[in-house]
Amino acid sequence: MTSHTLTTTGPTPLMPTGEIVSRLLRTLGDPDPVRGAEDVTVVGADPLVPSVHRLADAMSAAIGVFGQQMAAVGEQRGHRHQRVEVRAEAAIDQLMMTYHTRLSGRPLDVLLDDPTLLGNNDFYRARDGRWIFIITTYPHLRDAVASVLRCPLDKVGIARAAADWDAFTLEEAICGRGGVACAVRTRDEWLAHPAGRHVARRPVVEIERVGDGPVRPLEPIGEADEALAGVRVLDLTHVIAGPVATRLLAQFGADVLHLTRPDRPDPIPMIAMTGGGKRNAYCDLRDAHDRAAFHDVLQEADVFVHAYRGLARHGASTEELVRRRPGLIALEYHAWGADGPWGERGGFDQLACSATGFAVEEWTDRPSLPPTYLLNDYLAAYLGAAGVATALRRRATEGGSWRIRVTLAGVCHWVRELGLLAREDVRDLPRPGRTPLAALSTTMTDFGPLTEPATPFAYSGRTVPAPGRRSPLGSAALQWR
């Protein structure tokens, strides 16, 4: 394949949105997926933006399933039965959260310590005519790219240097230095690749019982309490997918303790966007004192969410944690699958689009990301949080320790399986910009007033809670309240 030539497929059959919801509920192991799907209504449908992929339908289904599972937890604890309504326009806004969010009136990207780190992320043409997506978002990723390309780290410098490499050779060189990059592949190339076959064999959300554990009933709560009141969540995540998932859990009443290695912090704007309702403590698992404190709080945790590779080196693999804390629910986020051929390779939303053929199918005059720019991070967040709700329900009746896995590449694969729209039906639609399609909300935070897209779904007889307070990193102790 010469990736400068458009080689996308045409339209494919479209799965009805109600069927998407029903299949997701069956994937999660919901005891009554038919009833659950009947409780979710999506208003609006694709195409809303110029994409051949079903961005609004996929995100609406994920949001609807999350809302329905949270309502099911609440009903199991004494709340009245609720129906869920999702608006497709609001689902698109969720995919564009980073563009629609403003802190003290400023877009998030201008508040980064070094905006050029994010601005250099792009597709670059290689010597062999193929394309490669290179990421420099964090200093250590920038340094890995610099050590390979040995060029000025701006778009012009990176483009000139990348043009002297073959795409796959450059991919391996950057990843070998601890960076992240991915050559653009077609869908067929991805499915022929060992990592692609590994991802394609798995459901978009993997949920499995991985050990014994006591039955932990969901205690009755009052109508004024949120569904996850009393649930304790340890959050060892960064960037978007994991932090948004735990923000969703906090929004519904969970006590979320977010842990950050002090020398690898996320930028303040990201903490403001994803930190609603959480407390933030420093924890470095390489340090014996912090590691002991981590295992202390683990003993009272219901859920552990992480998005890091290599935790086994620090005694924090899921297998070790459920041994120490039977009954734990572990939600893992991975780019390419934890135990596949690329299990030790880092990745981001854009790289999953590049690897899986998604970027080729979005082709403009070159491979392209979806018009929302991000996709997998936010879908993965809602799907993973829904999985936690389901696991809490199942633990309450079956007992056991549970593991949930969501991969960014798997989300890409899943969206593609929902069907492709005809290019001629979407090419003239307006691209989404800084103006949202649905409502915004503004709240005060420790960082200043934060304006962001409003919660994208509503209940039939209950107010959906708003995200809670945002707090600085390291502002809480490494202990439960």
C-alpha positions, 0 to 999 in steps of 0.5 A, a space after each residue: 500500500 502507498 499511503 498517499 493514495 486514497 484506498 478506503 472502503 465504501 459505505 457498509 451496513 449500519 447497526 441500529 443505535 438501539 442494537 448498539 446499546 443492547 450489545 454493549 449491555 450484553 458485553 458488560 454482562 448486564 442481567 437484563 440487556 433487553 430491558 436496559 436497552 429499552 430504558 435508553 433513548 437517543 435523540 438525533 443520529 449521524 451524520 452530524 459532522 463530516 466523518 464516515 464513522 458513526 461518531 455521534 451514534 457510538 458516543 451516544 450509545 456509550 453515554 446511554 449505557 453508562 447512564 443506564 448502569 448508574 441508574 441500575 446501581 441506584 435502583 438496586 440501592 433503593 432509587 426509583 427506576 429511571 429512563 435515560 435520554 441522550 442527545 446526539 449533539 451533546 455526545 459530539 460535544 463530549 468528544 470535543 471536551 478539550 476544545 469546548 472547556 475554558 478556564 477563567 475564559 481561556 482555552 485549555 491549550 493556551 494554558 499548558 506549560 509548553 503549548 508547542 509540545 501538543 502543537 507538534 503532534 501530527 501526521 508526517 510524511 516519511 521517505 517511503 511515501 507513507 505517513 506516521 503520527 508523532 507525539 511530543 505531548 510530555 517532556 519525556 516523549 519530546 526527548 525521545 523524539 529529539 533523540 531519534 530525529 536530532 532536529 529542531 522540535 517544531 513542525 518544520 524540523 520534524 517534517 524535514 527529519 521524518 522525510 529521511 526515514 521509512 515510516 516503520 523504521 521511524 516508528 520502531 526507533 521512537 518507540 524503542 527510545 521510550 517515545 510514542 509514534 505510529 505509522 499509518 496503516 490501512 484496516 487490512 494491514 492492521 488486521 494482518 498485524 499480530 497486534 491488530 489480530 490480538 485487539 480484533 479478537 476481544 470485545 470493546 470492554 473485557 469484563 471477567 471474574 479474576 478471583 474469589 471475593 466476598 459478596 458485598 451487597 450494595 447498601 440501601 441509600 436515600 433518594 438524596 444520595 447518589 448511586 455510588 455513595 460509599 464506594 471508594 475508588 483509587 485512581 492511578 490514571 493520567 491524560 484523558 480516558 482514565 481520569 474522565 472515567 473516574 471523574 464520572 464515578 466521582 460525579 455519581 458519589 464515589 469517593 475518588 482518591 487520585 494518585 499522581 507521581 510528583 515528577 510526572 504530573 498532568 498539566 493544570 488545565 487537564 486536572 481542572 477538566 478531569 478532576 471534578 469531585 476527586 481528591 488528589 494525593 502524591 504517590 510514587 510506587 518506586 518509594 517504599 513509604 509511598 508504596 506502603 501507604 498505597 497498600 494501606 488505602 488499597 485495603 479499603 478500596 472497592 475499585 482500582 483504576 489505572 492507565 500505566 504499564 509496568 505496575 507489576 514491577 511495583 507490586 501493583 498488578 491486578 493479580 497482586 492487588 486482588 490477592 491482597 484485597 479480595 473483592 477488588 474491581 480493577 479497571 485497566 486502560 491500555 493502548 494496544 492490549 495488556 498482554 498482546 504483542 504491543 502490550 509494553 508499547 505506549 499509545 494515545 488516542 491519535 495513534 490508535 486511529 493511525 494504526 487501525 485504518 481509521 485515519 485512512 478512512 477519514 482521509 482528506 488530502 492525507 490521513 486524518 483524525 476524526 473531525 472531533 480530533 479525539 475519539 477513543 479517550 472519551 468513548 473509553 472513559 464512558 465504557 470503562 465507567 459503565 463496566 465498573 457500575 456493572 461489576 459493582 452490581 455483579 459483585 453484590 450478588 455473585 461476589 468475586 474479584 473483577 477485572 475490566 479492560 478497555 483499549 484505545 485500539 479496541 475502541 477504534 475497531 469497535 466504532 468501525 464495526 458499527 458501519 461506515 457512512 457514504 463519503 458523499 453524504 458527509 463531505 459537505 457537512 460543517 466541521 465542528 469548531 469552538 462553538 458547541 452544539 449543545 449546552 455549556 455549564 460553568 462552575 467555580 473551581 480552585 483554579 478559577 471559573 470552568 466552563 465546559 459541556 454540560 452532562 450529556 444525558 438526562 434521567 426521566 425522574 431524577 436530576 443528574 448530578 454535576 461534577 464536584 470540586 476540582 483540587 490541585 495535585 498533592 492537596 490531599 493526604 494519601 488516605 481515605 476520609 
